[in-house]
Amino acid sequence: MTEMRIVLSTVPDREAAERMARLAVESNLAACVQILPGLHSIYRWQGKVEESAEHLLLFKTAVGRVDALRQLVISTHSYQTPEFVVLPVESASQDYLEWLLSSVSGPLPPISI
């Protein structure tokens, strides 16, 4: 297993997706964030089945940045219970892994929200 992690989170719109992605990359918490628009989510919330349009964020980060990324997502999210799912990466190309780790290295700057 590598030190790389993929974090999933959904947001309600493009503006929220771009804001969160930019904050994560500018704060060295993610090397890359991919935004996948056009999700249609069906879920149970407060005892009722709900539906909504969402955008999925795929954060590419290192294991040592996950806690700080969690804080960023939770503190900037509009949902009462934001999704924050961390997936391990079994394998990655060496060049990609080196780029990712170098992109999130160094001290964590203060996160301005």
Protein Blocks (a to p, Z undefined) as FASTA:
>chain_A
ZZbdcdddddfbfklmmmmmmmmmmnopafbdcddehiacdddeehiacddddddddddd
dfklmmmmmmmmmmmpcbfbdcddddddfbacfklmmmmmmmmgcjdddddZZ
